[in-house]
């Protein structure tokens, strides 16, 4: 994954489809012949639309625009929360005592709910990719499974990425409630030793990693906001860097705000 993780906005959905193109895609939603969001399928649809005489004089259709349209429509009809009822025959259902993430205080765990499963549709989650150890926003939970060890895993789709980047991640270790960017007025809430999510900015990419606050240089705020400097140590490689507050995010359950 080599793209900036989107945190403030969802993908924009292309709105330049013709009426006939929309009707064709709506029919495919009802009677899909292939995985609707696969790159190959969306490329085939985009080529057929672009080659149509009805599109003469109009811009060509990109396969990512087709994929975004299907993603938006599917999201309208399905919840982002993982399904605990539509369980494949070869998998056992996730028990009600299995938490979606470890230790956060912002919402209730499933454990101890007395048989009642809370509504998770309004919560937003992030998951840790095994490919680079970075955290990405979760678009949807696709399915789940249990390993021979008894640990639960969920298959996630990340915001801004397609089906080719879907991953199985450990529910307890790699899924948690979405981290929240600090406001300029909240710099006093950050203390030495805190675990935070930090945007690591490099020439070729900018992605989010867990880090601990090592040192804080308090400075007077100005018209630009907080000017304090935070020395952080990234957990994945122990490298250190001085960063501004704008690059730090609060992890629910890790600090008290």
C-alpha positions in Angstrom: 0.0 0.0 0.0 1.7 3.1 -1.2 -1.0 5.8 -1.0 -1.8 8.4 1.6 -4.4 7.0 3.9 -7.5 9.1 3.6 -8.8 10.4 7.0 -11.0 13.4 6.3 -13.0 12.3 3.3 -14.4 9.4 1.4 -13.7 8.7 -2.3 -15.7 10.9 -4.5 -18.2 9.1 -6.8 -18.1 9.9 -10.5 -21.4 11.4 -11.6 -20.9 11.6 -15.3 -22.5 8.3 -16.3 -25.3 8.3 -18.9 -28.8 7.0 -18.1 -28.1 3.9 -20.1 -24.8 3.2 -18.3 -26.5 3.6 -14.9 -29.3 1.3 -15.9 -26.7 -1.4 -17.0 -24.8 -1.1 -13.7 -28.0 -1.3 -11.7 -28.9 -4.5 -13.5 -25.5 -5.9 -12.7 -26.1 -5.1 -9.0 -29.2 -7.3 -9.0 -27.7 -10.1 -11.2 -23.9 -9.9 -10.9 -21.9 -12.1 -13.2 -18.5 -11.4 -11.6 -17.2 -9.7 -8.4 -18.5 -6.2 -8.9 -15.5 -4.3 -7.4 -12.8 -6.4 -9.0 -10.3 -4.5 -11.1 -10.7 -6.7 -14.1 -14.5 -6.5 -14.1 -14.6 -2.7 -13.7 -12.0 -2.3 -16.5 -14.2 -4.4 -18.8 -17.3 -2.3 -18.0 -15.4 1.0 -18.4 -14.0 -0.1 -21.8 -17.5 -1.0 -23.0 -18.9 2.3 -21.9 -16.1 4.3 -23.4 -16.4 2.5 -26.8 -20.2 3.1 -27.0 -21.5 5.5 -29.6 -23.6 7.2 -26.9 -20.4 8.4 -25.3 -19.1 10.1 -28.5 -17.8 13.6 -27.6 -17.8 12.8 -23.9 -14.9 11.9 -21.6 -13.9 8.3 -21.4 -14.9 6.3 -18.3 -12.2 5.2 -16.0 -12.4 1.8 -14.3 -11.9 3.4 -10.9 -15.0 5.5 -11.5 -17.0 2.3 -12.2 -15.6 0.7 -9.1 -16.4 3.7 -6.9 -20.0 3.7 -8.2 -20.5 0.0 -7.3 -18.8 0.6 -3.9 -21.2 3.5 -3.1 -24.3 1.6 -4.1 -23.2 -1.5 -2.2 -22.5 0.7 0.9 -26.1 2.1 0.7 -27.6 -1.4 1.0 -25.2 -3.0 3.5 -24.0 -2.0 6.9 -20.3 -1.3 7.5 -20.5 -3.3 10.6 -19.4 -7.0 10.4 -22.3 -9.5 10.0 -22.7 -11.9 12.8 -25.6 -13.8 11.2 -24.6 -14.5 7.6 -21.9 -17.0 8.5 -20.5 -19.4 5.8 -21.1 -23.0 6.5 -17.4 -23.8 7.0 -17.1 -21.1 9.7 -18.5 -20.9 13.2 -20.2 -17.7 14.2 -18.3 -15.1 16.2 -19.3 -15.5 19.8 -20.9 -12.6 21.5 -18.0 -12.5 24.0 -15.4 -11.7 21.2 -14.5 -8.0 21.3 -14.0 -6.1 18.1 -10.9 -4.4 19.5 -8.8 -4.4 22.6 -9.1 -2.1 25.5 -10.9 1.0 24.2 -13.2 2.9 26.5 -15.1 4.9 23.9 -17.7 2.2 23.2 -18.8 -1.0 24.9 -17.2 -4.3 24.1 -19.4 -7.2 23.1 -18.3 -9.1 26.2 -20.7 -8.8 29.1 -23.6 -7.5 27.0 -25.9 -10.2 28.3 -26.6 -11.7 24.9 -27.3 -8.4 23.2 -25.1 -7.3 20.3 -24.6 -3.5 20.2 -25.2 -1.5 17.1 -21.7 -0.9 15.5 -22.9 0.8 12.3 -22.2 4.3 13.6 -18.6 3.5 14.8 -15.6 3.9 12.5 -12.7 1.5 12.7 -9.1 1.3 11.6 -7.0 -1.9 11.0 -3.3 -2.6 11.0 -2.0 -3.9 7.6 0.3 -6.9 7.8 2.0 -5.6 4.6 3.6 -2.5 6.1 2.5 -2.4 9.8 0.6 0.9 9.2 -3.0 1.6 10.2 -5.7 2.3 7.6 -9.3 3.3 7.9 -11.7 0.3 7.4 -14.3 0.7 4.7 -16.2 -2.5 5.5 -15.8 -5.9 7.2 -16.4 -8.6 4.6 -16.4 -11.8 6.6 -14.7 -13.6 9.5 -13.1 -16.8 10.5 -11.5 -18.7 13.4 -7.9 -19.9 13.4 -6.9 -23.3 14.9 -5.6 -21.3 17.9 -9.1 -20.0 18.5 -8.2 -16.4 17.6 -10.7 -14.6 15.4 -9.8 -12.8 12.2 -11.9 -10.5 9.9 -11.4 -9.7 6.3 -11.3 -6.0 5.8 -11.5 -3.6 2.9 -9.6 -0.3 3.5 -11.0 3.1 2.6 -9.6 4.2 -0.8 -8.4 0.7 -1.8 -9.9 -2.0 -3.9 -10.6 -5.7 -3.4 -7.0 -6.5 -4.4 -5.8 -4.9 -1.1 -8.3 -6.8 1.2 -6.6 -8.4 4.2 -7.3 -10.9 7.0 -6.4 -9.2 10.3 -6.5 -10.3 13.9 -9.6 -8.9 15.6 -7.9 -8.4 19.0 -4.5 -7.2 17.9 -5.2 -5.3 14.6 -8.7 -3.7 14.8 -9.7 -0.8 16.9 -11.9 2.3 16.9 -10.7 4.9 14.5 -8.1 7.3 15.9 -8.9 11.0 16.1 -6.7 13.9 15.0 -5.8 16.3 17.9 -7.1 19.8 17.8 -4.6 22.7 18.3 -6.1 23.4 21.7 -5.5 19.9 22.9 -1.7 19.9 22.9 -1.8 19.9 26.7 -3.5 16.5 26.7 -0.4 14.9 25.2 2.1 13.7 27.8 5.4 11.9 27.7 4.9 8.1 27.4 1.6 8.4 25.5 0.8 6.0 22.7 -0.4 8.0 19.7 -0.9 7.4 16.0 1.5 9.5 14.0 1.6 10.4 10.3 5.0 9.5 9.0 5.7 11.8 6.0 8.2 10.6 3.5 9.0 11.7 -0.1 7.1 8.8 -1.7 4.4 8.2 0.8 2.7 9.4 4.0 1.1 6.7 6.3 0.1 6.3 9.9 2.1 4.3 12.5 1.8 3.8 16.2 4.4 5.8 18.2 5.2 6.8 21.8 5.9 10.3 22.9 9.5 10.6 24.2 9.9 14.4 24.8 7.8 17.5 24.5 9.0 21.1 23.7 6.2 23.4 24.8 6.0 26.6 22.7 3.8 29.6 22.6 0.9 29.3 20.2 0.4 31.8 17.4 -2.0 32.5 14.6 -1.1 29.2 13.0 -2.1 27.3 16.1 0.0 24.9 18.2 3.7 25.3 17.7 4.9 22.7 20.2 7.3 20.0 19.1 6.8 16.4 20.0 9.7 13.9 19.9 8.1 10.5 19.0 9.6 7.1 18.6 7.8 4.8 16.0 7.0 1.4 17.4 7.6 -0.5 14.1 11.3 0.5 13.7 12.2 2.5 16.8 13.2 5.6 14.7 12.6 9.0 16.3 11.3 12.2 14.8 10.2 15.7 15.9 6.7 16.4 14.7 3.9 19.0 15.1 0.6 18.3 16.8 -1.2 18.2 13.4 0.5 14.9 12.6 -0.7 13.2 15.8 -3.9 11.3 16.5 -5.5 10.3 19.7 -6.1 6.5 20.1 -9.4 5.9 22.0 -8.7 4.1 25.2 -5.0 5.0 25.4 -5.2 8.5 27.0 -7.9 10.4 28.9 -9.0 13.5 27.1 
